[in-house]
Amino acid sequence: MNVCFIMYPWEQMDPENDSTLALIHEFVKRGHGLAITTPANLTIRDSVAIAFSKVIKRKEKISAALKSFHTKSEFYDEMLPLAGFDVIILRSNPPLDMIMLNFLDSVKDDVFIMNDLDGIRRANNKLYTAVFEDENNEILPRTHVTKNKEYLKKTIKEGPDKMILKPLNGYGGSGVILIEKRAMLSINSLLDFYIDNADGTSNYVILQEYIEGAEQGDVRILMLNGRPIGSMKRVPGDEDHRSNVSAGGSVQRHSLTNQEKELCRRIGPKLVKDGLYFVGIDVINGMLVEVNVMSPGGITYINKVYKVRLQEKIIDFVEDKVLERVAAFERRKKLRKHVDDA
């Protein structure tokens, strides 16, 4: 099986904790051919979508440790047609590169792509949670998304004492701040900073009710094919309210509560229907805060806490999907031959 990762540069990886590296390592360890590229290295040649790729050289012995594997991996450069791969794994960070998806549209019927392109288009930002019907706010906190400053100020003034403000296209906890009603005098300048750009354009922001218990951290749950396969609690550091590990948070063991299991049960079928097979969801006190579909992380941290190897389950799933596609193709070919021979 040949696999292509469309991702951030190899040199930017955290060699000890990168989830993408854990997936690549598992593919290579199983003997699959593997190439990496970036969205900027996609191109069209003679009406064929190709990638300027770095192919990992095959070796008899693969380092067991991620850091050593990252350091010792050797590459050679090759122009490769995207339709020639069995699998394409998207692991690029937000914001979503729409041109990248346009390149991949031409090969989506030939290659298994994780996650589905149309699903990513729908779910690549924090608006996606609105697809889960929750009239009584049982699994979703009250959320407002807008550019309208007057509406935001009115909502803050009339709302609870504490709320969360964050950019629509942020990730890794960037730009997430806690605002309090007593600081209304600072709201104008804050909204100007978040919404207005120097070129006259503007950005959407999310204003969300503060969920009780958020100061104690959140829960990252990794979902595979609509079901949870691992979870961890992320606890904020001493000098930051954000629990993201990239923002200084720490990781603890976490067993899913009944409320969290029910949340996964309610959203799982929709994720699968949208082709979002591998996602990370962020949960606070049983409430869904965010769905991460582009490059969900947490594999290595959960592995360390629980002494597991989540990447094995993920690669098992990918291999099964490819086998299903191959079997379906062979069946169609056989049936068409029967018709041709009639």
KENUFI-36416 format. One line per 2 residues: number of its first residue (from 1); their letters; for each residue x, y, z of C-alpha. Coordinates in nm, 2 decimals. Each point is the difference from the previous one (the first is absolute). Example, Ala and Ser with C-alpha at 12.3 -4.5 7.8 and 13.67 -1.06 7.14 Angstrom:
KENUFI-36416
1) AS) 1.23,-0.45,0.78; 0.14,0.34,-0.07
This chain:
KENUFI-36416
1) MN) 0.00,0.00,0.00; 0.13,0.35,-0.09
3) VC) -0.09,0.29,0.22; 0.04,0.38,-0.04
5) FI) -0.01,0.24,0.29; -0.09,0.36,-0.09
7) MY) 0.13,0.18,0.31; 0.22,0.27,0.15
9) PW) 0.38,-0.03,-0.06; 0.19,-0.29,0.15
11) EQ) 0.24,0.24,0.17; -0.29,0.16,0.20
13) MD) -0.10,-0.32,0.17; 0.04,-0.05,0.38
15) PE) 0.19,-0.33,-0.04; -0.12,-0.13,0.34
17) ND) -0.36,0.10,0.01; -0.13,0.05,-0.36
19) ST) -0.31,-0.21,-0.08; 0.07,0.02,-0.38
21) LA) 0.35,-0.15,0.06; -0.16,-0.28,0.20
23) LI) -0.23,-0.08,-0.29; 0.28,0.01,-0.26
25) HE) 0.22,-0.22,0.22; -0.27,-0.26,0.02
27) FV) -0.05,-0.01,-0.37; 0.37,-0.03,-0.07
29) KR) 0.05,-0.26,0.27; -0.27,-0.21,-0.18
31) GH) 0.19,0.02,-0.33; -0.22,0.24,-0.18
33) GL) 0.15,0.25,-0.25; -0.02,0.35,0.14
35) AI) 0.04,0.35,-0.15; -0.05,0.34,0.16
37) TT) -0.08,0.33,-0.16; -0.15,0.34,0.09
39) PA) -0.30,0.18,-0.15; 0.25,0.24,-0.18
41) NL) 0.15,-0.29,-0.18; -0.31,-0.11,-0.18
43) TI) -0.01,0.07,-0.38; -0.16,-0.10,-0.33
45) RD) 0.21,-0.15,-0.28; -0.17,-0.09,-0.32
47) SV) -0.34,0.01,0.17; 0.12,-0.24,0.27
49) AI) 0.01,0.10,0.37; 0.35,-0.07,0.13
51) AF) 0.21,0.08,0.31; 0.36,0.09,0.04
53) SK) 0.06,-0.26,0.27; 0.26,-0.13,0.24
55) VI) -0.01,-0.38,0.00; 0.13,-0.18,0.31
57) KR) 0.27,-0.24,-0.09; -0.09,-0.36,0.10
59) KE) 0.23,-0.16,0.26; 0.02,-0.35,0.15
61) KI) 0.01,0.14,0.35; -0.24,0.27,0.12
63) SA) 0.08,0.20,0.32; -0.26,-0.08,0.27
65) AL) 0.02,0.35,0.16; -0.17,0.29,-0.18
67) KS) 0.29,0.24,0.06; 0.25,-0.24,-0.14
69) FH) -0.22,-0.09,-0.30; -0.04,0.37,-0.07
71) TK) 0.37,0.07,0.01; 0.11,-0.31,-0.20
73) SE) -0.26,0.00,-0.27; 0.15,0.07,-0.35
75) FY) -0.19,0.13,-0.30; 0.03,0.04,-0.37
77) DE) -0.19,0.25,-0.21; -0.26,-0.12,-0.26
79) ML) -0.28,0.15,-0.20; -0.29,-0.24,0.06
81) PL) -0.36,-0.01,-0.13; -0.25,0.02,0.28
83) AG) -0.23,-0.25,-0.16; 0.28,-0.26,0.02
85) FD) -0.03,-0.02,0.38; -0.23,-0.23,0.19
87) VI) -0.04,0.24,0.29; 0.03,0.38,0.05
89) IL) 0.01,0.12,0.36; -0.06,0.37,0.06
91) RS) 0.18,0.14,0.30; 0.04,0.37,-0.08
93) NP) -0.07,0.26,0.27; -0.29,0.25,-0.03
95) PL) -0.09,0.22,-0.17; -0.13,-0.23,-0.27
97) DM) 0.18,0.04,-0.34; -0.30,-0.01,-0.24
99) IM) 0.23,-0.03,-0.31; 0.15,-0.32,0.15
101) LN) -0.35,-0.15,0.01; -0.05,0.10,-0.36
103) FL) 0.31,-0.19,-0.10; -0.13,-0.30,0.19
105) DS) -0.35,0.01,-0.15; 0.15,-0.14,-0.32
107) VK) 0.11,-0.32,0.17; -0.25,-0.06,0.28
109) DD) -0.17,-0.28,-0.20; 0.33,-0.18,-0.05
111) VF) 0.16,0.03,0.35; -0.13,-0.05,0.36
113) IM) 0.05,0.35,0.15; -0.03,0.05,0.38
115) ND) -0.20,0.20,0.08; -0.26,0.04,-0.28
117) LD) 0.06,0.32,-0.19; -0.36,0.12,0.01
119) GI) -0.02,-0.09,0.37; 0.31,0.21,0.06
121) RR) -0.15,0.29,-0.19; -0.31,-0.01,0.23
123) AN) 0.19,-0.06,0.32; 0.33,0.18,-0.03
125) NK) -0.10,0.28,0.24; -0.18,0.03,0.33
127) LY) -0.34,0.05,-0.17; -0.03,-0.37,-0.06
129) TA) -0.14,-0.07,0.35; -0.32,0.17,-0.11
131) VF) -0.09,-0.30,-0.21; -0.07,-0.20,0.32
133) ED) -0.35,0.08,0.09; -0.01,0.10,0.37
135) EN) -0.30,0.22,0.06; 0.03,-0.03,0.38
137) NE) 0.38,0.05,0.01; 0.06,-0.35,0.15
139) IL) 0.32,-0.05,-0.19; 0.09,0.34,-0.14
141) PR) 0.07,0.32,0.19; -0.19,0.31,-0.12
143) TH) 0.21,0.14,-0.28; 0.00,0.32,-0.21
145) VT) 0.20,0.04,-0.33; 0.00,0.35,-0.16
147) KN) 0.20,0.30,-0.11; -0.26,0.24,0.14
149) KE) 0.16,0.19,0.28; -0.32,0.15,0.13
151) YL) -0.16,-0.34,0.03; 0.30,-0.14,0.18
153) KK) 0.01,0.29,0.25; -0.37,-0.04,0.06
155) TI) 0.03,-0.37,0.05; 0.29,0.04,0.24
157) KE) -0.18,0.27,0.20; -0.32,-0.21,0.03
159) GP) 0.17,-0.33,0.04; 0.17,-0.18,0.29
161) DK) 0.30,0.15,0.19; 0.25,-0.20,-0.19
163) MI) 0.02,-0.10,-0.37; 0.26,-0.14,-0.24
165) LK) 0.11,0.19,-0.31; 0.20,-0.15,-0.28
167) PL) 0.08,0.04,-0.37; -0.21,-0.22,-0.23
169) NG) 0.31,-0.14,-0.18; 0.24,-0.04,0.30
171) YG) 0.15,-0.33,0.11; 0.22,-0.13,0.27
173) GS) -0.17,0.23,0.25; 0.13,0.31,-0.18
175) GV) -0.20,0.31,0.07; -0.23,-0.15,0.26
177) IL) -0.07,0.24,0.28; -0.22,0.02,0.30
179) IE) -0.21,0.32,0.02; -0.19,0.13,0.30
181) KR) -0.29,0.25,0.01; 0.18,0.22,0.25
183) AM) 0.26,0.07,-0.28; -0.25,0.15,-0.24
185) LS) 0.21,0.32,-0.04; 0.26,-0.22,-0.18
187) IN) -0.24,-0.18,-0.23; 0.00,0.26,-0.28
189) SL) 0.38,-0.02,-0.05; -0.01,-0.37,0.04
191) LD) -0.26,-0.05,-0.28; 0.18,0.24,-0.22
193) FY) 0.32,-0.21,0.03; -0.18,-0.33,-0.07
195) ID) -0.23,0.11,-0.28; 0.17,0.28,-0.19
197) NA) 0.28,-0.05,-0.25; 0.23,0.27,-0.13
199) DG) -0.12,-0.06,-0.36; -0.36,0.08,0.09
201) TS) -0.12,-0.36,0.02; -0.14,-0.15,0.31
203) NY) 0.01,-0.33,0.19; -0.27,-0.21,0.16
205) VI) 0.03,-0.07,0.37; -0.17,-0.24,0.24
207) LQ) -0.15,0.11,0.32; -0.09,-0.30,0.22
209) EY) -0.15,-0.05,0.34; 0.26,-0.09,0.26
211) IE) -0.05,-0.36,0.11; 0.03,-0.06,0.37
213) GA) 0.31,-0.20,0.08; 0.19,0.13,-0.30
215) EQ) 0.27,0.13,0.23; 0.08,-0.36,0.09
217) GD) 0.07,-0.09,-0.37; -0.17,-0.17,-0.29
219) VR) -0.01,-0.35,-0.14; 0.14,-0.10,-0.34
221) IL) -0.18,-0.30,-0.15; 0.13,-0.17,-0.31
223) ML) -0.27,-0.14,-0.22; 0.06,-0.27,-0.26
225) NG) -0.29,-0.10,-0.24; -0.25,0.16,0.24
227) RP) 0.12,-0.15,0.32; 0.24,0.11,0.27
229) IG) 0.34,-0.18,0.01; 0.18,0.21,0.26
231) SM) -0.03,0.30,0.22; 0.21,0.22,0.23
233) KR) -0.06,0.29,0.23; 0.19,0.32,-0.07
235) VP) 0.07,0.22,0.30; 0.09,0.37,-0.03
237) GD) 0.34,0.12,0.12; 0.04,0.24,0.29
239) ED) 0.02,0.30,-0.23; -0.26,-0.07,-0.27
241) HR) -0.37,-0.08,0.00; 0.04,-0.21,-0.32
243) SN) 0.05,-0.38,0.04; 0.15,-0.06,-0.34
245) VS) 0.34,-0.18,0.04; 0.14,0.25,-0.26
247) AG) -0.10,0.28,0.24; 0.18,-0.16,0.30
249) GS) -0.27,-0.24,0.12; 0.07,-0.34,0.14
251) VQ) -0.16,-0.34,-0.06; -0.17,-0.24,0.24
253) RH) -0.18,-0.33,-0.03; -0.37,0.02,-0.06
255) SL) -0.28,-0.25,-0.01; -0.30,0.10,-0.20
257) TN) -0.30,0.10,0.21; -0.35,-0.12,-0.09
259) QE) -0.08,0.35,-0.13; 0.31,-0.01,-0.22
261) KE) -0.09,-0.34,-0.13; -0.35,0.12,-0.09
263) LC) 0.15,0.30,-0.18; 0.22,-0.23,-0.21
265) RR) -0.30,-0.22,-0.07; -0.20,0.30,-0.12
267) IG) 0.26,0.16,-0.23; 0.17,-0.32,-0.13
269) PK) -0.25,-0.09,-0.28; 0.01,0.35,-0.14
271) LV) 0.38,0.00,-0.01; 0.01,-0.33,-0.19
273) KD) -0.27,0.12,-0.24; 0.21,0.31,-0.08
275) GL) 0.31,-0.22,-0.05; 0.17,0.14,0.30
277) YF) 0.16,-0.33,0.11; 0.27,0.13,0.23
279) VG) -0.07,0.31,0.21; 0.08,0.14,0.33
281) ID) -0.28,0.15,0.21; 0.06,0.24,0.29
283) VI) -0.25,-0.03,0.29; -0.05,0.19,0.32
285) NG) -0.23,-0.13,0.27; -0.17,-0.22,-0.26
287) ML) -0.05,0.28,-0.25; 0.14,0.00,-0.35
289) VE) 0.22,0.30,-0.05; 0.18,-0.08,-0.33
291) VN) 0.04,-0.27,-0.27; 0.35,-0.02,-0.15
293) VM) 0.01,-0.16,-0.34; 0.31,0.12,-0.18
295) SP) 0.29,-0.12,0.22; -0.14,-0.14,0.33
297) GG) 0.27,-0.05,0.26; 0.04,-0.18,0.32
299) IT) 0.10,-0.35,-0.12; 0.35,0.00,0.16
301) YI) -0.12,0.16,0.33; -0.28,-0.26,0.04
303) NK) 0.24,-0.27,-0.09; 0.24,0.11,0.28
305) VY) -0.27,0.03,0.26; -0.17,-0.33,-0.07
307) KV) 0.29,-0.20,-0.14; -0.19,-0.07,-0.33
309) RL) 0.07,0.06,-0.37; -0.30,0.17,-0.15
311) QE) 0.17,0.03,-0.34; -0.04,-0.37,-0.04
313) KI) -0.38,0.02,0.01; 0.01,0.29,-0.24
315) ID) 0.22,-0.17,-0.25; -0.20,-0.32,0.03
317) FV) -0.31,0.20,-0.09; 0.17,0.16,-0.30
319) ED) 0.13,-0.34,-0.13; -0.36,-0.14,0.03
321) KV) -0.14,0.29,-0.20; 0.25,-0.05,-0.28
323) LE) -0.07,-0.37,-0.01; -0.37,0.08,-0.02
325) RV) 0.06,0.23,-0.30; 0.22,-0.26,-0.17
327) AA) -0.26,-0.27,0.05; -0.27,0.22,-0.14
329) FE) 0.20,0.08,-0.30; 0.09,-0.36,-0.08
331) RR) -0.37,-0.09,0.04; -0.11,0.27,-0.24
333) KK) 0.27,-0.11,-0.25; -0.11,-0.36,0.01
335) LR) -0.37,0.10,-0.04; 0.08,0.23,-0.29
337) KH) 0.20,-0.28,-0.17; -0.30,-0.23,0.03
339) VD) -0.21,0.26,-0.17; 0.26,0.06,-0.27
341) DA) 0.02,-0.37,-0.07; -0.37,-0.04,-0.03
